[in-house]
Amino acid sequence: MDVKKKKNVFIDGAISPNFIAESISKHSSKKDIGAHQLFLGQVRNDSINNQEVVAIEYTCYPEMAEEKLYEIREACFAQFPITCMHIYHSLGKVNAGEICLFVFTSSAHRQAATEACSYLVERIKKEVPIWGKEIFDNNSSVWKENK
């Protein structure tokens, strides 16, 4: 197996629809790909104790998070016959309704792309040290549990 190079996965603020579209369009030249699977995590405006979440501010220890993401990425390539994968996560403030996590897998066949994408999202949410602070409509905030 070829060892994949480490990539910068963090984006300041929300992940734009244009960024997502450009990421997808860059794969049209790869003729061995038959399937793409995407996961887009979006900030919800949950109501907690009669307060509405208007944004989440994400933070992490970049070196620790990047090392864990690299480990997860390598394990995914070893487990699934995928052609490529991309992981992007927001840092900083992301408003309700905006995208904060973008996972994109590609393979020759749909089952591998689908299973790899699901595997990545579950491991990212459980293992990567990224934290979110929920910001409420009254300007108070509370740290969000990663789930």
Steps between C-alpha positions, in 0.01 A plus 500: 500500500623848417515727802290808432640842583357702786257767388374817660144419601402817683305786348448833675125544545226326305574270206347671198281331239747625237788321674297178506401534133860569394620196696251280319570647156876435534424127485339498155837426337545184709339243273552201735252644752143372477361630828532792739353519845466826693420583858422860587470590867289811555461707816148460641313773684404274789294637785666433836342627823283740297802644323561463127844402368601762241857377439773264615859611550737210426847466646766230523862425562600494131802270531308243704193517277702478178693198632176320593341586165808366321474175698130467416567581133770232473278241670219581257725458196618165642145376565309617191581492126459873454671720244512817707359672805476853629421622850442865587389640834425856600682691770362823641141616488248321278143630496192278520419369154863505382724201427768411758612151386554375144602138441537381140596148390539359150537146367437284198175374655237660726512253791865579580445876475191483721652275766826698511316830540291366787809350665682833479217708643451265796871492586541876457212573736621250763877546491616835364563769764283773353267687732202723437364777718130561435415869477142591590270777385553685830882499445564238771691185409569143616749235382332240281551126549654342189242256359 
